Amino acid sequence: MQGNKLYVGNFSYSATDEQLEKLFSSYGKVVQVNIIGNKGFGFIEMGSSEEAQKAKEALDGSSFDGRTLRVDEARPQKDRPARSNYRRY
């Protein structure tokens, strides 16, 4: 694992930053928690790639708040073409 940022998916829409930080802090220092809206996924940045790897191995497929978590290394965001307001009719 190269990075220390993890993608976390399939958690409850009502999950909070604090709940996820507490869960992941068992595996190392949590630098940042970023939940994306109320969509059931987000990103966790750990203190090191080793800590991120430990958290991934321990928590991927585990149960959290009645749901099975998906934890994987975060991939860089792809460049998307700019959206325009032009509409074709």
Backbone as ProteinMPNN parsed JSONL, in Angstrom:
{"seq_chain_A": "MQGNKLYVGNFSYSATDEQLEKLFSSYGKVVQVNIIGNKGFGFIEMGSSEEAQKAKEALDGSSFDGRTLRVDEARPQKDRPARSNYRRY", "coords_chain_A": {"N_chain_A": [[0.86, -1.177, 0.0], [0.631, 2.149, -0.908], [-0.271, 4.751, -0.195], [-1.702, 6.724, 2.513], [-4.346, 7.133, 2.658], [-7.673, 6.096, 2.849], [-10.472, 4.616, 1.212], [-13.737, 4.338, 2.36], [-16.603, 2.491, 2.448], [-20.152, 1.728, 2.342], [-21.217, 2.289, 4.874], [-23.548, 3.263, 7.444], [-25.88, 5.848, 6.634], [-26.246, 7.623, 8.636], [-23.924, 7.686, 10.065], [-21.237, 9.226, 11.863], [-18.452, 11.57, 11.743], [-17.021, 11.342, 14.11], [-17.663, 8.741, 15.02], [-16.5, 7.12, 13.035], [-13.842, 7.94, 13.252], [-13.231, 7.011, 15.812], [-13.491, 4.238, 15.408], [-11.442, 3.705, 13.497], [-9.189, 4.648, 14.808], [-8.186, 2.698, 16.445], [-6.26, 1.463, 15.002], [-4.234, 3.181, 14.483], [-3.046, 6.584, 14.074], [-5.581, 8.842, 13.279], [-5.785, 11.138, 10.83], [-7.564, 12.636, 9.284], [-11.099, 12.694, 8.691], [-13.446, 12.301, 6.202], [-16.563, 12.428, 5.336], [-18.7, 11.853, 2.656], [-21.303, 13.744, 1.961], [-24.577, 12.488, 2.683], [-24.217, 9.774, 1.872], [-23.18, 7.327, 2.531], [-20.504, 6.74, 2.205], [-16.979, 7.549, 2.328], [-13.803, 9.075, 3.158], [-10.825, 8.217, 4.877], [-8.007, 9.47, 6.363], [-5.005, 8.214, 7.386], [-2.23, 8.203, 9.766], [0.074, 7.028, 8.693], [1.216, 4.956, 5.948], [1.503, 2.349, 6.787], [-0.186, 2.173, 9.01], [-2.597, 2.644, 7.724], [-2.736, 0.362, 6.127], [-2.953, -1.636, 8.112], [-5.459, -0.946, 9.217], [-7.113, -1.286, 6.98], [-6.831, -4.07, 6.462], [-7.928, -5.096, 8.82], [-10.523, -4.023, 8.968], [-11.927, -4.175, 6.515], [-14.714, -5.689, 5.239], [-15.734, -6.086, 7.734], [-18.272, -5.791, 10.317], [-20.169, -2.913, 10.939], [-22.249, -0.972, 12.718], [-24.372, -2.564, 11.886], [-23.907, -2.949, 9.183], [-21.896, -4.125, 6.428], [-18.666, -3.185, 6.125], [-16.758, -1.687, 3.486], [-13.485, -1.359, 2.793], [-10.792, 0.195, 1.288], [-7.774, 1.064, -0.486], [-7.591, 4.484, -1.214], [-8.136, 5.865, -4.403], [-6.544, 8.114, -6.709], [-8.356, 11.046, -7.666], [-9.99, 11.147, -10.77], [-9.35, 13.241, -13.568], [-11.95, 15.15, -14.731], [-13.825, 16.189, -17.589], [-14.682, 19.627, -17.893], [-17.91, 20.689, -16.964], [-20.482, 22.054, -18.885], [-23.044, 24.525, -19.203], [-24.394, 24.339, -21.492], [-26.958, 23.138, -23.482], [-28.163, 20.653, -25.658], [-30.735, 20.617, -28.06]], "CA_chain_A": [[0.0, 0.0, 0.0], [1.501, 3.316, -1.037], [-0.775, 5.946, 0.468], [-2.288, 6.567, 3.837], [-5.745, 7.526, 2.563], [-8.528, 4.948, 2.594], [-11.88, 4.742, 0.845], [-14.577, 3.538, 3.247], [-17.945, 2.489, 1.895], [-21.244, 0.908, 2.858], [-21.594, 2.529, 6.263], [-24.855, 3.884, 7.629], [-25.972, 7.263, 6.257], [-26.254, 8.432, 9.857], [-22.614, 7.602, 10.719], [-20.603, 10.526, 12.062], [-16.982, 11.619, 11.706], [-16.515, 10.87, 15.403], [-17.788, 7.278, 15.078], [-15.492, 6.526, 12.161], [-12.528, 8.213, 13.837], [-13.057, 6.081, 16.941], [-13.291, 2.899, 14.858], [-10.15, 3.592, 12.825], [-8.084, 5.018, 15.699], [-7.634, 1.476, 17.034], [-5.2, 0.959, 14.126], [-3.231, 4.218, 14.3], [-3.486, 7.969, 14.146], [-6.498, 9.293, 12.243], [-5.457, 12.522, 10.499], [-8.757, 13.315, 8.79], [-12.263, 11.92, 8.275], [-14.222, 13.084, 5.254], [-17.765, 11.723, 4.891], [-19.255, 12.517, 1.483], [-22.754, 13.916, 2.098], [-25.255, 11.365, 3.36], [-24.2, 8.762, 0.823], [-22.691, 6.049, 3.025], [-19.096, 6.491, 1.937], [-16.102, 8.67, 2.623], [-12.371, 8.824, 3.138], [-10.114, 8.322, 6.146], [-6.561, 9.607, 6.187], [-4.283, 7.701, 8.537], [-0.939, 8.82, 9.997], [1.113, 6.428, 7.848], [0.703, 3.902, 5.069], [1.453, 1.109, 7.565], [-1.416, 2.23, 9.8], [-3.701, 2.492, 6.781], [-2.77, -1.055, 5.742], [-3.503, -2.381, 9.263], [-6.888, -0.65, 9.311], [-7.764, -1.928, 5.826], [-6.868, -5.523, 6.676], [-8.788, -5.429, 9.956], [-11.898, -3.529, 8.891], [-12.612, -4.52, 5.269], [-15.608, -6.843, 5.425], [-16.221, -6.167, 9.115], [-19.598, -5.23, 10.565], [-20.198, -1.634, 11.648], [-23.606, -0.434, 12.783], [-25.273, -3.446, 11.142], [-23.581, -2.988, 7.753], [-20.575, -4.675, 6.139], [-17.815, -2.131, 5.586], [-15.815, -1.895, 2.392], [-12.334, -0.479, 3.03], [-9.786, -0.019, 0.254], [-6.897, 2.219, -0.704], [-8.237, 5.52, -2.025], [-7.475, 6.114, -5.683], [-6.584, 9.54, -7.056], [-9.539, 11.457, -8.406], [-9.719, 11.315, -12.196], [-9.731, 14.534, -14.138], [-13.171, 15.086, -15.528], [-13.989, 17.39, -18.409], [-15.539, 20.643, -17.28], [-19.303, 20.625, -17.393], [-20.994, 23.355, -19.317], [-24.502, 24.661, -19.094], [-24.931, 24.256, -22.838], [-27.843, 21.976, -23.701], [-28.591, 20.423, -27.049], [-32.171, 20.315, -28.211]], "C_chain_A": [[0.903, 1.236, 0.0], [1.026, 4.498, -0.214], [-1.331, 5.663, 1.84], [-3.746, 7.01, 3.848], [-6.582, 6.324, 2.128], [-9.912, 5.386, 2.139], [-12.652, 3.843, 1.797], [-16.001, 3.631, 2.727], [-18.886, 1.559, 2.623], [-21.473, 1.077, 4.353], [-22.931, 3.259, 6.295], [-24.811, 5.362, 7.262], [-25.925, 8.169, 7.481], [-24.915, 8.394, 10.601], [-21.981, 8.989, 10.791], [-19.082, 10.416, 11.93], [-16.409, 11.002, 12.975], [-16.577, 9.351, 15.51], [-16.711, 6.603, 14.224], [-14.083, 6.759, 12.7], [-12.238, 7.25, 14.983], [-12.755, 4.67, 16.432], [-11.889, 2.737, 14.286], [-8.971, 3.897, 13.743], [-7.49, 3.816, 16.432], [-6.423, 0.973, 16.251], [-4.13, 2.007, 13.846], [-3.85, 5.604, 14.393], [-4.395, 8.303, 12.968], [-6.232, 10.782, 12.03], [-6.71, 13.285, 10.103], [-9.836, 12.301, 8.428], [-13.075, 12.821, 7.361], [-15.384, 12.241, 4.742], [-18.367, 12.531, 3.744], [-20.774, 12.563, 1.606], [-23.364, 12.841, 2.962], [-25.36, 10.218, 2.379], [-23.639, 7.422, 1.28], [-21.268, 5.726, 2.623], [-18.283, 7.746, 2.246], [-14.656, 8.231, 2.592], [-11.784, 9.061, 4.522], [-8.635, 8.45, 5.808], [-5.897, 9.195, 7.487], [-2.91, 8.354, 8.621], [0.181, 8.275, 9.131], [0.478, 5.358, 6.966], [0.614, 2.567, 5.807], [0.173, 1.051, 8.403], [-2.643, 2.048, 8.9], [-3.854, 1.026, 6.373], [-3.365, -1.905, 6.867], [-5.004, -2.189, 9.362], [-7.653, -1.337, 8.181], [-7.917, -3.429, 6.054], [-7.857, -5.899, 7.774], [-10.259, -5.099, 9.702], [-12.635, -3.854, 7.595], [-13.428, -5.79, 5.474], [-16.147, -6.98, 6.838], [-17.585, -5.498, 9.24], [-19.482, -3.955, 11.39], [-21.61, -1.094, 11.567], [-24.573, -1.231, 11.9], [-25.011, -3.536, 9.654], [-22.168, -3.536, 7.58], [-19.735, -3.611, 5.446], [-16.997, -2.602, 4.397], [-14.703, -0.881, 2.599], [-11.27, -0.823, 1.997], [-8.904, 1.222, 0.16], [-7.614, 3.22, -1.603], [-7.43, 5.712, -3.303], [-7.53, 7.599, -5.983], [-7.825, 9.857, -7.885], [-9.158, 11.674, -9.863], [-10.123, 12.714, -12.63], [-10.969, 14.328, -14.994], [-13.255, 16.331, -16.397], [-14.935, 18.362, -17.709], [-16.95, 20.519, -17.838], [-19.743, 22.011, -17.828], [-22.511, 23.373, -19.157], [-25.176, 24.584, -20.451], [-25.758, 22.983, -22.967], [-28.183, 21.856, -25.183], [-30.059, 20.088, -27.071], [-32.436, 19.662, -29.525]], "O_chain_A": [[1.822, 1.346, 0.811], [1.84, 5.182, 0.405], [-1.421, 4.514, 2.272], [-4.322, 7.237, 4.912], [-6.245, 5.627, 1.17], [-10.453, 6.387, 2.61], [-12.257, 2.698, 2.019], [-16.544, 4.726, 2.583], [-18.469, 0.714, 3.416], [-21.875, 0.132, 5.031], [-23.379, 3.803, 5.286], [-23.829, 6.049, 7.543], [-25.601, 9.351, 7.37], [-24.784, 9.008, 11.66], [-22.165, 9.817, 9.899], [-18.509, 9.328, 11.995], [-15.442, 10.241, 12.931], [-15.65, 8.73, 16.032], [-16.09, 5.63, 14.652], [-13.23, 5.877, 12.615], [-11.125, 6.737, 15.105], [-11.874, 3.989, 16.957], [-11.219, 1.741, 14.56], [-7.858, 3.444, 13.478], [-6.395, 3.915, 16.985], [-5.648, 0.16, 16.755], [-3.214, 1.76, 13.061], [-5.019, 5.764, 14.743], [-4.038, 8.082, 11.811], [-6.428, 11.589, 12.939], [-6.91, 14.427, 10.517], [-9.551, 11.211, 7.934], [-13.36, 13.969, 7.702], [-15.216, 11.435, 3.827], [-18.525, 13.748, 3.849], [-21.454, 11.56, 1.386], [-22.719, 12.34, 3.883], [-26.456, 9.742, 2.083], [-23.619, 6.47, 0.5], [-20.854, 4.568, 2.687], [-18.823, 8.841, 2.402], [-14.32, 7.165, 2.075], [-12.188, 9.975, 5.24], [-8.082, 7.64, 5.063], [-6.182, 9.746, 8.55], [-2.466, 8.989, 7.664], [1.147, 8.987, 8.857], [-0.646, 4.917, 7.207], [-0.247, 1.744, 5.497], [-0.471, 0.005, 8.493], [-3.605, 1.378, 9.276], [-4.97, 0.514, 6.285], [-4.183, -2.789, 6.613], [-5.744, -3.151, 9.568], [-8.721, -1.905, 8.407], [-8.997, -3.989, 5.864], [-8.547, -6.913, 7.667], [-11.144, -5.815, 10.169], [-13.865, -3.812, 7.574], [-12.89, -6.835, 5.838], [-16.932, -7.887, 7.118], [-17.995, -4.733, 8.368], [-18.789, -3.919, 12.407], [-22.111, -0.793, 10.483], [-25.462, -0.671, 11.259], [-25.802, -4.135, 8.925], [-21.34, -3.424, 8.483], [-20.042, -3.186, 4.331], [-16.597, -3.764, 4.316], [-14.95, 0.325, 2.582], [-10.891, -1.985, 1.846], [-9.252, 2.289, 0.664], [-8.176, 2.846, -2.633], [-6.199, 5.719, -3.282], [-8.464, 8.28, -5.558], [-8.278, 9.048, -8.694], [-8.14, 12.298, -10.164], [-11.093, 13.288, -12.137], [-11.02, 13.452, -15.858], [-12.809, 17.405, -15.994], [-15.869, 17.952, -17.019], [-17.148, 20.276, -19.028], [-19.404, 23.012, -17.198], [-23.15, 22.333, -18.997], [-26.392, 24.745, -20.553], [-25.311, 21.895, -22.606], [-28.453, 22.849, -25.858], [-30.563, 19.366, -26.211], [-33.582, 19.334, -29.832]]}, "name": "protein", "num_of_chains": 1, "seq": "MQGNKLYVGNFSYSATDEQLEKLFSSYGKVVQVNIIGNKGFGFIEMGSSEEAQKAKEALDGSSFDGRTLRVDEARPQKDRPARSNYRRY"}
